Amino acid sequence: MQSLTIIMNARVYSSLLLSMAVLALSACEEATSPPVDGDALQAPHRVPPGASSMLWGSSSASPTNPGSIFTIDEVSGAATLVGHHGFPTGHDRIAAIDFDPVTEVLYGIKGGPCYGAILLTLDPATGAGTLVDTLMGGWFDGTPGVTTCASGSAAIAFDADGNLYASGWYGGTPQGKLMKVDKTNGAVLEVHPTPVGYDDWKGRRIHYNGLAFDANGTLWASRGYSTTAPQINKVDPATGAVTGTLYLNDPVMTDSLTISDLAFGSDGVLYASLPWESVLATIDTTTGDITRIGPYGAAVTQIAGLAALPRTLYTLLGRYWFNEAGSGQGPTHVLDDQANPVDLAITYTFDFSWATVGGHIGLQSTGTNHAGIARGAVVGTKYDTGLTGSTQGTFVTVAAWTDAPHVAPIAGFLTASDNRRTALLASDVAGRPQATFTTDMQNNLSVVWPVALGDNTRRVLHLIYDSNQAVAEERIRLYVNGVDQGNALILSGSFPALGETLKLSDTGMELQVANRAKRQYRPMLGTVFYYAAYNAVLTDAEITKNATDLLADDDTTP
């Protein structure tokens, strides 16, 4: 599950994860760089408290900042140094990196096709590595330096379910392979031969130099400079076979284009690192056209590998895990686990306290006449800047409620005076979910879905605002446990116009949970377990995964 543990009375943030991948122009042709001593860390580091960059890069034997991690500006291509891996064993190079979309951990391969394969997790704030283990199993031994170009790996990629795949190279008969790897211990679970190559790879099985899964689950591979016909390939992860070839059209390097790694960004674009030019580029997966974005700059000589944050993390503004360990009164705030946090101050009352319901922890409201609330001001914060003027947003609440004798706010944005409400999820007197928005055109756009949910059952609710949709009725959606509830019924206002934008900039706007700040006698009856806000519309697949993960655990990291 995509999560970070938050201890309610002490902020716990993991640092930003990064991407690392290494340049391999052929199976055995890489410059060496001296190993750097350092101490291994002892725990994995999970992804971002609020990522500022979608793309990350790593250097291999780069003369400038070798074996280091960088953020990569996807607009300009500029690389910004984060830090060196600091792991003492084996060669300095990090041959590959990728984010595990399930655990939010960044993994890297320390080595290369001729330099072994040591699996690490990487700290996003410092670049420091933590040992998982050496890739090992069957014919493959990833121990570095056993013999000259004995074996190694230069590519890894996670699929959407968190399965780890790696390229494999062995200098003798086995040659190129695609491997499935146990991410917990480096054990090689499956080994599949790659096809026999041609041109400079004639008679040898090809070595995949970069791997990346697209949003549809297709695995793409780059081969460095292993053919005079520049190309990237579609690969069957179950067999290692090439299932499709995209020939590349490059106006600059017509016969010797080198691609060290690939990464699909959260925008769906395929990015590529051109190491000899030290340039970030994109590849049109339909035409094969190469477009250069810009140089990496002075911080690095070559970016060997690329990785991209999962879209659900890159577009995540804030997230709250209601996971206080015990019932009753406790900490002063519910903590936002993302960058530039907006913490929610808790006002306790006898009828508003921590509770464990069915093994899940949340803030519970048990009365219809109390002033309990969790709230935080948002004007001028990341919520204001990220959502005001935006045509899209996703707001996730995990809650359970019973019918109240009034409209009961559950979670969302509203002013202290109740005059403006944006993405406010509430229940009506029949327990039906309703939502209210303030936009640049409407002060009170309110809708309801005709499904009674007031049975005190814990559910995951995704509230979607998307005024880019062609059909007006589809611009506000509600998903319950991953299931689209269909068109809402208008209570006031009208469905958003095309391009109508959200507004959170009204004076006194707050993120509130479980009560209205001024109407003290109108609380919800139920429990809120989790809340998150995104400045994008999550896809159906992302919503389904979120719902599955949060239904299983809405309190802590797995």
N, C-alpha and C positions, 0 to 999 in steps of 0.2 A: 504494500500500500504506500502511496506517496504521502509521507508524513514525517514530521519532526516532533520529538517528545518535548513538551513544555511542562516544566514543574511550576505550579502556579505561584509559589512564593519566592522563586528565584529564576530569573530569566536564563534560559538555556538556549543558546543559538549555536547551530553548527555553522561552519564557515563555508564560503562559496566553493563549490566543486569546479574542477576544471577539466579541460580536455587535454589529452596527450596522445600523440600518434607519431610514428617515426618514418623517416624517409628511407625507402629501399629502392634503388634504381634497378638493381637486379638481385638475384638471390645472394650474392656474395660481394657486392661492390658498394661498400660504405666506408667512409673515412672513420678512423677511430678517434676517441677522445678519452682522456684519462679518467678513471673512476674517482669520485669525490666521496670522502668519508662523511658519514652522518649517522644519526641514530634513528632507527625505525620507530614509528609510533605504534601504539597498541590497539587502536580502535578505528573503525571506519568513520569517514566524515561525510555527512549527507549533504545533499544539494540545498542550495541557496537560501539563505535568508535574502530574498529579493535580488535577483540577478540583474546586473546592469548591462550585460552583454549576452546575446543569444549564442554566439560562437566562441569556442575556446580552441587554443592551439598548443602544440608542444614542439620543442626543438629536439633534434637528435644529436648529431655531431656538429652542430652549428658552431663556428668559431666565436660567435657572440652569444653569450648566455646558453651554453649547451645544456641539454637535459633539463630544460625548464618549462614552466607553464605560463601561458599568456591568455589574456582576453583578446578577442579579435572583433573589431568594429565591422559589422556586416555591411555598413554603408560605405566606409572608406577603405577597409582592409587593414587599418592600422593595428599593430599588435602592442599590447601593454604588458610588461613583465609582472608576473605574480611571484614566482620563486622557483627554486631548484628542488628536485625530488629528495635530495639529501640521503638517499638510501645507499649503503656502502657496498653491497655485493654486486658483482657483475659489471658490465659496461655501463657507462653514464647514460647512454641513450634510452629513451622511452619510445618503444616501437609503435605503440597504439594506445588509444584510450576510448572509452565510451561511458555514458551514463546508464546505469541500470534504472529503467523507468519504474520499476516496482519498489525498490528500496531507496532510490535517490542517491545511491553511492556511485562515485566515479571510480572506475577501474582503469588500470594501465598495465601494459606489458613492458617490462624493462628488458631490453635486448634488441632483437631484430632477426632477420632470416639467417644470419650467420653468427649471432651473438647471444643465443639462448632465449629463454622466455620465462621471466619471473613475474607472476601476477601480483599486483599491488592495488591497494586503495589509495586515493590521493586526497590530501587536504586542500580545499579550495582557497583558503586564506593564505597559505604558505607554499603550497606545491609539494609539501613533504609526503613521502610514501610510507605506507604500512604494509608489511609483508602478508600476503595470503599464502602463497607457496609457489614452487616451480611447477610449470606445466609438465605433466608426466603421465604416460599411459600408452600401452601398446608399443608401437614402434618409436614413439616420440619421447625424447628426453630433452627437456628445455634447460638443462644445466649449462650455464655459459662456460666457454673456454675449454671444453673437453678435448676436442680436436679442431683443426682448422675448418671452419664453416660446417660444423657437425649438424646443428639444427637450430631452429629458432622460429619466432613468429613476428610478423610485422603488421598484423591487423586483428582487431577484435570488433564485435558488434553485438549489442543486445537486441533481441526481438521484443515485441510489445509485452510479452509475458515474463520477461526477465531471464530468458535463456541466453547463455553466453556462447558465441561462436568465435573461433579464431582461425586464422590461416596457419599453416604449418609448412616448414621447409626442412628437408633433410638432404645433405649433400651427396648421399649415395643413391641407391636404387629407389627408395621411397619417394624422394623429391617432393613435389607440391601436394598438399592435402588441405581439406577443410575439416576442422575439428569442432565438436561440441564439448564444452568444458564445464566442469562443476565450479561455480564461482566461489564456493565456500572453501575449497581446498586445492584448486588447480588441477584436479584429476581429469584426464582426457576421457570422456565418456563415449564418443564416437569418432571415427576417422574415416573420411571419404576421399578417394583420389580425385584430383583435378584433371581436366583434359590434358592431352599432350599438345604442346604448343607448336609454333612454326616460326619462321624467320630465325631470330637469334635464340629462340626457345625450341627449335626443331629437335624432336626426339626426347625432350624433357617435359615433365608435367609442369604446368605453369604455377607460379606463385602469386597468390592474391596479396597485393600490397596494401589495399584499403578496403574496408567493408562498411556498408551502411544499409539499414533497413528503411524503406520508405513507409508512408502512412498506411499503405495497403498491405504491408507485410512482405513486399518483394525485397530480396537481398541483392544489392548492387556491389560490384567489385571493381577496383582499379588495379592495374598491373604495373604500376611504375612506368619504366621505359622497357617493356618486354616485347615490343613488336613495332615494326615500322609502319603499321596501320593503326594510328592512335584510336583507342576504343575504351569503353567500359562495358562490363558484362552483367547480365542478370544471372544469378546463381541459385540453384536449388539447394537450400541448406540441409536437406535430408540426404543428398547424394554428392554434393560438391560439383555437380555438372553445370556447365554453362547452358542456360536455357534461352538466352537472347544476347545479341550484340548490338550496341549503339556505337556506330562509327562517328568520330568527333570531327567537327569542322572548325578549324582554327586558322584565322587569318595571319597569325604571327609565326607559330611553329608548325609548319605544314607536314613535316615528316618525322619529328623527334619530340613530340609533346610528352612531358613527364608529369604525371599526377601522383602525388604521394599519398593522398587520402581524400575521402569523400565524407560529407555530412549533410543530411537533410535538415534544413532549418525548420523552426516552428511555423514559418510562413510557407512551407512546402517546397521551397527552392532547394535545388541540389547545389551545394557549394563544393569547391575543389581547391586544394592547395597545389600551386605550381612552384615547386621548391627551388628549381634553378633560377627562376626569375624572381623568387621571393614575393609572389603576388597571390592574392585571393581572387578566385574566379567563380563563375557560375556555369552550369551545364544545363542546357535545355534538353530534358529527357525525351522530347519528341523529335527534335531536329538534330541534336548533337552539337548545336552551336555553342562555342566557348565565348564567354564575355568576361573580360578582366575588370575587376572592381577597383583594385588599387594595391600598392605595395604595402608590405608589412612594416617597413620603416627600420629605424636604426636599432631598435631593441633586440633584433634577432636577424641572423643571416638567412636562415631557412626555417620555415614552419613545415615540419614533417607530417603532422597529423592534425586532424580537425575533429571536433565533436560539437554537438548542439544540445542545449538544454531541451528537455521535453517541453512541449508547448504548454502543458498544464502548469509547469513551473515558471516558464518565462512570462506568462500572462497573469500569474497569481499576484494580486496586490497585498492581501492580508489573510491570515488564517488563525483560528482560535480553537485550541483543543481544551474542552472543558473536562479537565482530568484531575481535579483536586482529589487527593488520596482518601479523604474521609468525608463523611456527611457533616452538615452543620456549617457554622461560620468558619472562615479560614483566612485566605489571603485578601489583600486589598484590591487586587486587580485580576482580570482575566488577560493573559498576555498574548499579544500578536507575535507570531514566530517569524515574521518576515522583516525585511529591512525597513528602516524608518517606521518603527512600530507605532500603532495607535492602540494603546492598551485601554481596556474598559474598566473603569472604577466600579467597584461593587458596593451597592447600598444594601445591607442585609436587613431583613425583618424576620419576625417569627415565622411568617409564611413564605419566605424567600431564602433558600439555603441550598447547600450541596446535597445531592442524593444519588444513590446508586439504584438504577432501575434495570432489572434483567441483566446485571453484570456490567452496565454501562453508566458512566459517571456524567452528571450534568447539573446545571442550576435549575432548581425546581420551585415552581410557584404553586402553592396549595390553597390560597385564599382569594376571594374576590374583593378584598378591601385592605390593600397594603401598598406601601411605597417602595417595595424592593425593586431594584433595577441594576443592570450592568450597562455602562454608557461611556462613550469617549467622543470628544469633539473632533470633527473631521475637516472643517473649513481650513483651507491652506495646506492640508496634508496630502499624502499620496492618493487617498480616495478622491479628494476633490480634483486634483490635477489629472488623475488617471481616468476619471469617469465623467466629470463635467465636460460637456462638449462631445462626448463619445456617442456613437451610434450603436454600441454593443456593450453588453455586460452579462456575466453569469454570477448568480448569487446562490450559494449552497447553504442549506440549513438542515441539520439533523435534529429532529424534534418529535415529541409526542404530546398530544393535548386532548383534553375532553371539552365538551361543549360548555362555553361560558355564557352567562346571560347578557352578553354584549359582544360587540366586535372586539377581539382580543389580539393586540399586536404580538408577534412572536419574535421576529428579528429583522432589522433593516435600518435604513437611514431616515431620520426625521428630525425636524427642528424641535427645540425644547418647548415651543409654544404649540406644537402639533399642526402648525399651519402648512407645512410642506413635508411631503413624504416621498422618498425615492427608493424604489425597490424594497418597499416594506412588505414583508410577508405577514399575513394575519389570518385569523379564522373568524368566520361570521357566527351568528347565534346557532346555526345548524352544524357547526364544526367544519364547514366547507373552507378550503383555502382561498384567500383572495390576496391581491397585490395592488399596491398603489404607487404611482410614479409622479414625480415632478419633472417636467421637461422644459426645453426652451420655448415650447408653445402652449403647454398646459400645466396649470397648477395642481390639478387633481384628476389624474387619469387612473381610474380604479376598475378592476376586473375581478371576476370570481369564476371558479370552476365548479361544476355541479357534481362534486364527489364528496361524500361525507367522510371525513377523516378523524372525527372527534371521538375515537375509541381508545385513546391513550396508548396507541401502538407506535413504537419508534420507527420513523421513516426518514429517508434521504430525499430532500426536495431541491431540485435545481430550477431556479427561476431565471428565465432567459429574456433579455431585451435585445432585439435586433431589428432596428429600423431600416436595415439594408435589404430586408426581404421584400420580394416583389409583391407578395400578397399581404395586405394590411393585417388580416386576422392572424397571420403567422409571425407577427413581429413581437408578440408576447406569448411565451410558452411556459408550461410547467411540466416537469418530469417528476414522477413519484416512484422512487426505487428504480430509476432508469427508464420508466415507461412514460411516453408522451401522453398527456391528458387531453390533448385535442384543443379545439378553439375555446377560449374563455368567453364569458358573457360580460358585456360592458355594464358597469354600475354607474359610472360618471365619466364625462369626457368622451373621447373616441380613440380607436386604435391609432397608434402613431403614424404620422405621415412619413413618406419616404425621406430618410435622412434626419428625422427629428431626433434631437440629442438629449441625453440625460443632464440633470442639473443637481449638483450637491453644494452649490456655493452660497445658498441662503444663510443669512446670519443665524447662528445658533444650531446649525445642522450637526447632528450627532449620529453615531452608530449606537443603536440601543437594542437591548435584549430583554424580553419578557414583560415590559411595561411601558406605558407612556409617561414621559417625565412630568407633565403638568396634570394630567387627568389621573390622579393618584389612585382612584378607586376603579380602574379598568385594567387590571392585570390579566394575563393569560392563566389558564389552569393547565399545567403540564410542565414539561422539562425540555430545556434546550441543551443539546449535547455537543454541538459543533457549528462553526460558521466560517465561511470563506467568501471572498469576492475576487472576481477576475475582470480584467478590462478587455475581454474577448468572449466570443460565443464558443463554448466547448462543443465538440462534435458529438454525435450520438454515441460513437464508440468510447469517447472520453467520459461521457456522462455515465454510460453503463459501467465502465471500470470504476469510476468514482463511487457509484452507488454500491457496487459489490464490495469494494474495499471498506467503505465507511459503515456499511451494515455489519461487517465482520468486526471492525474495530474503529471507533470514533474517539478514542481516548489517548492512545499512545502509538508509538512506532512498533511495527511487528518485531 
